[in-house]
């Protein structure tokens, strides 16, 4: 028996836990990483239980089975060919469930592997589903999974008015909660009147080496989205996701997406040296390596890029010291120092938003961009600003911790 049991496995292994679901219509929200310890997909595992009645399923961004490789590609509704139930897309014509979708179930089971980063859209989907369940009197069960990057928190809090599909609420970029804990946070802070149950994990040790959040050696890593191929990516993501709002490649179209960044026209060696000169403490816990890569699709496709890879998978990785958000902020600042007029910020329609810059949506305010673009602003200035938010979040999240 594994030392850790995820929420899905506990539900499957414990008939007593399932009793309240008998005779009720069930819907499942899942993606490719929604698997049992034996790697059976949650939809198939739950459908195999004769006393449970699955009447619908939902797929978030990238789809129930992970059908969409690139970012911001919508998925259609369809009928599951094996189980014959409707599969509704929450990243297509709608992002909130319609009343007709809600009418297809009594209890909604949510089994989504998160990456521990505010911008990951599964968090927003969680909020939207909880709000819809509260409106329509439906029950929600969260089948909890690990936060693969553990408890560290980092970044500025999203500011009021900056909510979006990549910003579900006043979270820092790296929030340090599981999906179950986030569900309770949403219910509590939004004042939702909803029947919400979390099937908690057994044996999750978020501070234990070598995984520091992910049960390394116990559970296989399954991509929760196509460009989340490993724990290294998850560790870097709270910083490298900001590259989506820039003209720099985040490595989409390579085999190490969101672990590296670059462009054809930057000097990566000088960039690393400038980062080290500006704020060496922000580079602790990892190693940076100058590299070359040629994306096969997405930004700079087919062009040779000079870049930086962030290495967090060897003995030099120090979990308490690694701060990916600050590291990536520092890269932007160093690039501004080297090339004041570099066209860094990408102006395009981002996650259904046309009127606000992507970098601001990602950060939940213009504060980070303004710091990068201000020649007089120092790393100490951003550190002071973010520490206030981080300390406030540390206090806020305490009452919602389950582990």
N, C-alpha and C positions, 0 to 999 in steps of 0.2 A: 504494500500500500504506500502510495506517495505521501511524503510528509506534508504536502500542501494539497488542499482541495479547493478548487474554484467553485463559485456559486452554482454553475451549471451542473458540475459533478455531484455536489451535495444534493441538489434537487433530484437528480437521477438516482442517486444511491439511497435516498431516504424516503420511503413511501409516506411516512408521517408528514414530511414537509409538503408533499403533493396533495394531501387530503383536501385542503381548501379549494383546490382547482377542479375537483371532481364535478362533473355536470355543468361546467362553465365553458363558454366559447373562448378559446385562447388564440392570441396572435403573438408572433415572435418578431422582434427587431434584431437583425443579426447581420454579420458580414463574414468574410472568409476566415477570420481568426476566431469565430464563435464555434470552437470545437471542444470536445471532451478530452480527457487525459489520453484516451485511445485514438484521438484525432478524428473522431466521428463528428460531422457537422451537427450543430444544435438542432437544426430543423429535422434532420433524419433521426437523431437520438430521441427527441421528444415525440415525434410522430410514431415511433416504435412502441410507445407505452399505450396499451389498449385503453386505460382509464382516462387518458387525456384526449381532448378533442381540439385539434388545431384547425382553425377556420380561415386564417389569413397569415401573411408574413409581410414584413416591411424591410426594404433595403435603404441604407443611408447613402451618402456620397460614395461613389465607386461601385455601388450595387451589392445585393445580397451575396452574390458569389464572387464579387471583385472583378466585374467585367470590364471596367474602364481604366485603362492604364494611365492616360495623361490626366492632368488636373482640370477641374471645372468642365468635365464632360458629363452630360446628363444621362440618366438611365431611364428606360421606359417601364411601365407596368407590364406584367405578363402573368401567365398561369404556370405554376410550377409543374413541370412535366412528370415528376415522380409522384407528388402528393396531391395534385389536382386542385390546389388552393390558389387564390389570387395573391400575387406578390406586388405590393404597392411601392412605388418609388417615392422616397422623400428627398430626392435630388433630381427632379425632372420638371414636370409642369407645376408641381407644388413642393414646398419644403415643410409646410405644416399639414397634418392629416386633414382631409376633408370630412364633413359629417358622414358621408357615405362610407368612407374608410373606417371611421370610428364605429359605425353601426355593425361592423363585421365581427366584433369581439366583445367580450365582457372583461377579460383580464389581458393586459399587455405585458408580455415578458420581454425585457430588454437585456440582451447579452452582447455587449460591445466592448472590445478591447480598445482602451484609450492609450494615448501616448504621453499623458501628463502635461499637455500644453494647451493653453486657452484657445488657440486658433484652430485646433483640430475640430472639425465641424460636427463630429459625433456628440460633442458637449452641447452644442446649440440644438441639435436634433433631440437630445435628451430633454432640454428645457421645453421645447415646443410640444413634445409628447406629454410631458407632465401637465402643461397648461391645458392642452386639449382634453386630457383625462379629467382634470378638475372641472372643466366646463361641462363635460358630458356625463359625469358621474361614473367613470370607469376606474378600475383598479390597475395599478402598475406594480410589477415585481421586477426589481433589478437583480440580475444574476451577476454577482460582483466578480471582478477580475483585478489582477494587480495593476497598480501604477508602475510601469516598467522602469521609471526613472526615480522611484522612491519618494521620499519626503522633502528633499530640498525645494525651496521656493525662491523665485527670482523674478524681477522685472517690475515695471510700473503697473499700477492698477488701471483697468479700463475706466475712462472718465464718463460721467453721465452724458447721455446723448450720443455716445459712440458705439452703442450696441449695434451688432450686425450679425450676419451668418457666421462670421469668424470671431465674434465677440459676444458671447451669450450673457455676460454680466461682469460685475466689478471684481474680476479675478486678475491676479498677476499672470505674466506669461507662463511661468512654471508654478503650478498651484499645489502640487504635492498631495492630491486627493485621489481616491478611487472613484469610479463611476457611481458606486453606491453612496459614497460620502458626498459627492457632488449632487446627487439626487436629493439627499436630505438638506443640503445647503440651499438648493433652489426652492424646495418646499418651505423652508424656514424663512428665507430672506424675501421671497416673493409673496409669502402669506397664502400659499395655495391650499385649498381645501380638497385634498385628494388622498385616497387610500393608497399609500405607498409603502411597500415592503421591500426590504433588502435581504436577499439570501447571501449572507456574508461568507467570506472564505474562511477556511480553517487552516491555520499554520502559515499564514503569510508573514514573513519577517522583512519589512521594507528596508532595514538597515544592514542586512546580512550580506557579506561578501560571498561569492564574487559578483552576484547579480545586482545587489543594492536596489532591490525593487522587483527585478525579474528573477524567478526561481531557476537560475542557470543550472543546467545539468539535470533538472527534473522535468521541465516542460519544453517541448519544441516551440520555437518561435515561428508563428504563422503571420505573414504580412497582414495587418489590419487594413491597410490600403496598399496599392501596388508599389508605391515608392517608399515604403517603410520596411526594408528587407532584413533588418537586424537590430539588436539592442544598441549598437553604436549609433545608428541613425537616430533612434529614439533619444539617446543622451544628447545629441547635438541639436535636435530639432527645435528646441525652444529658442535657439539663436538663428540657425540657418533658415528657418521658415521665413524670417524677415527678408531673405533674398528674393522671395516671390514679388516683393514690392520694388525691386531694383532691376537695373539692366544687367546685373551680373548673373551668370548662370549659377544655379544651385545644384548643378549636377544631374538634373533630369536629362534623360537620354544617355546616361552612363550607368555603370553597374554600382556606383556608390552615391546615389542621389542623397542630397541633404546632409552629406558628410564633407563636402568640399564646395568651393566656390571659385569663380574666376571669370576671365574674359580675355579676348584676343589682345587687348591693348593695355594690360596692366603688368607691372613688374612685381611679381609675387615675392621675390626675395627682399626688395626694398619695402614692400608692404609689411611683411613680418617684422623686419627690423624696426620700422616706425612704430608698429603696435607695441613692441617690446620697450621702446624708448618712452612711449606715452604712459603706459600703465602695465608694467610687468606683472603685477599681482593679478591682473585680469586674465592672464594666460596660464595660471597654475592648474595642475591636475590633468593636463593633457600634453600632447606634443603636436606641433604644427610642422608640416612638411610641404615644401614647394613641389608642385606637380604639374603635369601637362595632361590635358584631356580634350577629346573631341566629341561633343554631344551628337547623338544620332537623330534627336528630335528636340523640340522646344528651343529655348534661347540659344543663339549662336550655333545652331545645328550645322554640322559639317565643317565647322571652323575650329582650328586648333586654339585652345584656350590655355593660358598660363594661370595657374591657380594655387590654392592652399587646401590641403586636406587636414582635417582635424582627427587625430588618432586618440581614441579613448578605449582601446581594447587590449592594452598590454599592462605590464607592471608599473608603468608610469602614471596610469590613471588613478587619480585620487578623488573619490566621490564627493567628499565634503568641500573640496576646493574648486572643483570644476564648475565654471559659471558660463554656460554657453551663450546666454543672452548678452552679458557684458562683453564676451569675446567678440561676438559678431558686431555689436555696437562699436567696439574699438576698431574693427576692420573698416567700417564705414568712415570713422573719424580719421584714421590713418590715410585712407584714400583721399579724403578731402584735403588733408594736410599736404599730400604729395601733388594732387591735381585739383586745385580749388574749383575749377570749372567742369569737372567730370560730370557727364550726364547720368547721375546715379539713380535718380528716382524715376520709376517707370510709370507713365501716365496711360492707363488703360482701364477698361471695365473689369472690375475684380469682384468676384462672388456677388453678382447681382447689384453692385454699386457702381454708379457712373459719375457721381459728382464729387467724390472724395478720393484723395490719393490712396493707393493701395497700402503704402507704407504706414499711413496714419490709421487706416482701418485695422491693419495687423497689430499695431501697437496700442490701439484703443484711445488714441489722442495724437495731436501733432508734436508732442513734447520731445520724442526721440529725434524726429527729423529736424526740429528746430535746434536741438543740441548739436547734431552732426554739422549742420550748416552754419552755426555760429563760430567764427574763428576764435573768439575769445573764450568760449565755453571749454572747460577742462573735464577730464575724467572724474575728478573729485566732485564737480558740480552734479554730474549724472548720478554718481554714487550716493550723494547726499539726498537727492530727490527720490531715488528708488528705495533707499533704506527706510525712509518714512513709510512708504507703501508696503514694503516687505514686513516691517515690524507690525503694522496694522493688520495685515493678512495673517500673520502668525497667531495673533491674538484671536482674530475672527474665526479661524478654522478649527480651533481647539474643541469646541462643543460638538463638531460634526465628525470627529475622528472615531472610527470603529475599530482600529487596530493599534 
